[in-house]
């Protein structure tokens, strides 16, 4: 008989202790449930201690009490059905995950298995849910569960994030969407990689809020002030995480403006100002655009592929900007520096960006979705001089709104003042008109003004080495 067969026999014989009619030497009574739904299970303390550190600790504490010849353990917050599955696993190491009644109780099984520190079972349950796409029919149930247990079930947390970043309609378009609790929906709306248009997030939030208040009529045009107040109170915790400023003017005008009474007054006024006068200084903090798993490129946290394609066209000295930016450009971009990661000081800039050849600087303005920057086609090297170039340019555009009317491409006119290559800590690095660390931009040596103001504040910035692709 092989070693494997010997171990199989051992498992079988120990498993026989689980069968009630053979468990005549049990010394533990486990009472699960309450009132008429309570059931009592027989068990052996030595098996429970050996298989679960939870029970090992429980026997050493007041959770399990000795009553006569038996240890008595009570839990009213579990269902007998689920505990029976757990107890059988403890004795036999087996569980029939494909059984319908087991699948219907996966969430409680996960919770109990984790509490009882049956970590192998927790891993097995997570992998089964992933491999068998159980989540397709149970998305809301799963996300409700995971949203209250951040960092506990890492595989399922990754699964939920992947659903939101790749297939959010599995949940949003299902009948289960209305079953999301507040915490779960908030985790979805806050998720940076949610692969949905912002206007769709807004529309679905409204539908969710109405579903949470069955007394509200389906036709909003007939609503009273009180009905609007009810919906406003329901959705108010989510409003600050919706990126209204990333919507198109048409989306705002048709879908948000008619329901503006649901918004805080300050946000309502800022949105109106933003879409009428884009440069207007806003009181509302503007969240950055959501990121796309498919668009993440060159390590940038600010720009996606289409913006790099736009910059590639400008580097090639082309003037046209739309719709050709949908095509990949002839350059690659190597991230040298990110302010939020490496620091915003001049010394950091010099140590990471000097002598790297042509570079592009991308600056995201504070409390805005506006981007400014410049192209140095030569080299940063602390010469202490202005560098001569006819290919340098500076620019500005708005994230998520690539519109010719809001894009400014400003090419150098006075070539002798194309790039300021400082050798001192006087914040002189920049492009004739645009100085990175002085945070100033005045029209002098380039063809167009890229900012209405002469000064700006930086939220974050990135510097990329520009590399020509090989043919």
N, C-alpha and C positions, 0 to 999 in steps of 0.2 A: 504494500500500500504506500503511495507517495505521500510526501509531506503535505501537499495540497489537499489530498483526500482526508488526511488525519485532521487538518484544521476544519474542513467542511463538516466532519463528524462532530467535532467539538462545538461548532456553531449550532448545528442541528440539535444537539443534546441540551445546550443551554437554552435554545429557543423553545424547547419543550416546556421549560419552566413557566413560559408565558401563558401556556394553555391552562385555563382555569382548573380543569379537572385533574391536572397533573401538578398543580401548584399547592400541594397540601402542606408544605412547610413554609409558607409565606409568613412574613412578620411585619408587613407594612400594609396599611389600608389608606388608599388615596381617594378622597372624596372630591369629585369634580362637578361643578355646576351648583345650582341652588334650588331649594324648594322641591317641587315635583320633578324637576328636570335633573336632579342630582343623581350621579351614579358613583358606585364605589368600586375601585379596582384593587386587585391583590398584587403585591409585588414583594421583592426580596431586597432588603437593605444593601446586601453585599453587591448585587447587580447594579442597583441605582448608583451607589458610591463609585463603582468601578467605571461606569459609562458616562457619568455626568458630574462635572465639578459643581454644577448648580446644586444637585442633591447632596454631594459631599459636604458643601457648605451648609446646606439646610439641616442636615443631621447634627451639625455642630452648633446650631443656633436654636432659637425658639420657634422657628417655622414648623418644625416637626416635633410633636409631643408624644411621650410614651404614656399610653393608657392601658394599664394591665400588661398583657403580653405583646401588645402591638404598638408600633409607631403609627401615628395618625397625621396625615397631611391633607390640608383642605385648601382648595382654590375655587372660588365662586366665579372668577372672571374668565374661565376657560370653558369651552364646550366639551362634553364627554366624547363626542365623535372625534374631535381633533386630538384630544389627549390619548385616546385609544390608539391612534395612528402613531403618535410619538412613543408611547409605551412599547408598542410592538417593535418599533425601530430600535429602541434601547436594548431589547432582548434579542432580536434576530438580525439587526443590521439591514433590514429590507423595508421597502415602502413601494406600493403600487401607484406611482405617480400618474399613470395613464388612466386610472379609474375616474369616471366622471365626478363622483362624489368627493374624491380627493382634490381634483382640479378646482372644484367650486369652493374649496377651503384653503387655497394656496396662501392667501394673505395671513390668515390666522396661524397656519402651519409655520410660515416664516417667522412670525412674531414669537411664537412659543418656542420654536427650535433655537432662536437666537437667545431668548431669555434663559433657556436651560443649557446654554453654552454647548449645543450640539453643532459645532462649527462645520464639520464635514457634511452634515445634513443641510445646513444653510447654504453651503457652496453648491451642493447637488441640486437643491431646489432652484437656486438662481440660474444655474446653467440650463436646467430643464425648461424654465420659463422662456429663456432666450432662444434655445435651440428649437423649441416647438411653437414659437410665436403665439404663446398664450396671451400675450399682451394685446394682440390685435382685437380680440373681443372683450378685453378687460382693461383697456388703457386708463380710464378714469379711476378705476379701483386701484390700479398699481400706482399711479402718480399721486393720488390722495395719500396712499400708504407711505411712499418714499419721501414725500415733501415734509413729513413730520419726523423723519429719521435720517436726516442728512449725515452722510459719512458712515452709516451703519452697513448698508447693503450696497457696496461699491459697484458691483457688476450691474445691478438693476438701476442704480443711479445713472451709470453711463448709458444704459439702454434707454432710459427716459430722455436723457439729453440728446441721444442720437435720433430718437423719434422726433423731438422738437426741431432738430437742426436739419433733418432729411425728409421726414414724412409726417409733418404735424397734422395733416388732414386725416390721418388714421384716428386721431382723437377729435379734432375740431369739427369734422364733418359727421361724426358718429352721434347716435342718440345718447351716448354716455357723457358727452361733453357737459350737459346740464347737471350732471352728478358731481362735478368737481367742487370740492369745498374751497373756501376762501384761500387757505394757505397754499393749496395745490395750484390754483389759478394764478396766484401772485408769483409763485416760483416760475411759472411758464412766461408770464408777461415780463418779468425781470430778466429772463434768459437772453444773453447777448446774441446767441446764435440761432434764435428762433427764425425759421425759414418761412416767414410770412410777410406780406406787405403790411405796413403799419395801419393802413386804412382797414384791412381785413381784421386786424387785432381789435381795433376800435369797434367795428360792426359786431363782432362776436362777443365782445364785452357787453354791449348793449343787450344782445339777445340773452346772454347768460343772466344779466341783472333782471330782465323781465321774467325769465323762467324761475328765478328765485323768489319772485313776488307774484304768485298765481292770481291775486286779486287785480293786477294791472291788466287793462284791456290791450288787445293786440294792436289796435289802431291808435298809434301815438298822437295822431292829429286831433283826436277827441279828448285828450287827457286834460285834467285839471292841474292847477299849480301843485296841489297835494300829491298827485300821482308822479309828477316830475320830481318833487322833493324826495319821494320814496325811492325812486330809481337813483337819484343823485347820491343819497346816503349809502345805498348798496354798493355803488361802483367807486365811491370816493377814495378808498384805499389804493386803488389801482391806477388812478389818473396820472400821478406823478411819474409812472414808469412807462407810459405810452409816449412814443416819440413823435408828437404832433408836428414838430418842426421839420421832420423828414418827409412829410407828405407833400404831394404836388399841390399847387394852387387849386387845381380843379377838384382834387379829392377833398381838400379843406372846405372849399366853397359849397360843394354838393352834399357832403356827408357829415361834416363836423359843425360848420356854421349854423345849420338849422337846429342843432341840438346844443348850442353853446350855453344854454341855461343850465346844463348839467355840469359845467366846468366852473372852477373857482374864478372869481371876477378878474383877478390879476392875469391868470392864464388866458382867459377869454380876450382881454384887451391886448395882451402881448401877441397872440396869434393873429389878430386882426392887423396890428401894426406890422408884424413880420411879413405878411403876404402882400401888404400894400407898399411898405417901405422896407425892403430887405436889410438895409444898413442901420435901421432904427435900433438903438440900444435897449435891450430887453431886461426886465427884472427877473424873468423866469430862467432857471438853469436849463440849458439846452443839452439833452443827452445826445451822445454820438450815434451815428447810424448803427444798426445791428450788423454784426459780422456774418459772413457766409462761409461755411466750411469749404464750399467749392471755390470761393473767391480769394481765400487766404493765400497770399503769394508774397514771395521775397521777404517774409518775416515781418511785414508791415502791420501795425495795429491801426493805421489811419486810413490807408488807401487800399482799394481792391484793384483787380486786374485792369478794368476798363480805364481807370485813371492813369495807371502806368502806361497803358497803350497810348493814351492821349499825350502824355509827356514824351514818349518815344517819337511820336509824330513831330512834336515841336523840336526835339533834338535834331531830327532829320531836316530841319529847316522848312517844314511844310506848314502851310497856313490853315488848311482845312482841318476841322475838328470833329464834325459829325456828318454822316454816321460811321465814318471809317474807324473810329476808336474801338469798334467791336472786333476789329482784326488785331491779332497780336503784332506788336512792334518788333523792331530789329535789335532791341537792346534787352539786356538783363540787368538787374539791380541787386547789388550786394549791400545788405544793411551794415553800416559802420557804427552808427550811434543812434540811440533813442533816449531822449531826455528823461522820461519817466523811469527808465531802466538804468542809465549810466550817469545821469546828472546833467545839469543845465549850464555848467561853468565853461569858461573859455578854455581852460587847461585841458579839460576832457575832450573838447572839440579838437584842439591841436594834436593831442596824443592819438586820437582815433582816426582823424580825417586828413592829416597832413600827408603829402606825398603818396596819395592814392589815385592820382589821375583825375579825370572828369567826375564831378559829383552833382547830385541834385539834392537840394534841401527842401523839406516839406514841413510846414509849420501849421498846426491847427490852432486857431485863435480861441482864446478863453471865452467860455459861455457863448459859443457860436458854432455853426457847422461850416464856417468859411475856412478855406485853405489858402495860404499864400506860400510863396517860395521862390527859389531861383536856381539857375543852372550855371555852374562854373565848368567850362569846357577845357580848362587848362590844368591847374593843380593848386591846392593849398600848400604853401611851403614857407610862410612867414618871411617873405621877401621885404616886407615893410613898404611896399609900393602898390600902386594901382596896376592891374594887369590889362594888357591890350587884347581885345577879342572882338570879333564881329559876330560871334555865335552865341554869346551869353544872352539869357533872357530871364525875366521875372514874370510872375503870373499870379492870378487869383481865380478861384471858382468855389462854388458851394457843393458840399457833399450831397449826393442823392438828387441833385437837380442840375444835370448837365444840359444847360440851356445856353445857346449862343448869346443871349442877351445878358447873361450874368457871368460869362467867362471873359477874363481879361488876359491876353497874351501880350506882354510888353517887351519888345526886343531892344537891345542896346543901340543907341544912336551915336553917342560920343564914345567911340571905341576905346580911347585911352583910359576911360574910367569905368570899364566893364566890371571889374572885380577888385575889391579892396582886400589885399592880402597882408593883413597886419602882422607885425612881429613883436608887438607889445600887448600888455593886458589892458588895452584901452577900449576893448569891445569893438574894434574896427573891422572885424570880419563881415563881409557882405558883398553887395552887388551895386556899387555906385549910388543907387537910390534906396536899396533895402539893406539895412544893417541888422543882422541876426540878434546880436546881444544888446545893442542899444535899443532894440525894439522900436526902431523908427523907419519911416518910409516916406520920402519926399520926392516928388517928380523933379529930376534934374538931368539925368544922362540916359534915360530910357524913353521909349516912345509913348507910353501911357501910364497913368496913375492907377495903381492896383488897389488902393485903399482910399476911402473918403477921408479918413483921419490920418494925421502924420505920425501917430504912435499906436502901438498895439500891445496886447498882453498875450502871452503864450500859454496854451493848455498843455501841449506836448509838441515835440518836433522830432523828426527823423532825418538822417543823412545817409544817402546811398551812393556807393561807387557805381558809376555807369560803365557797363561792359558791352561792347559791340559783339553781337552773336556771330559765330563763324558760319559762313555759307555752306 
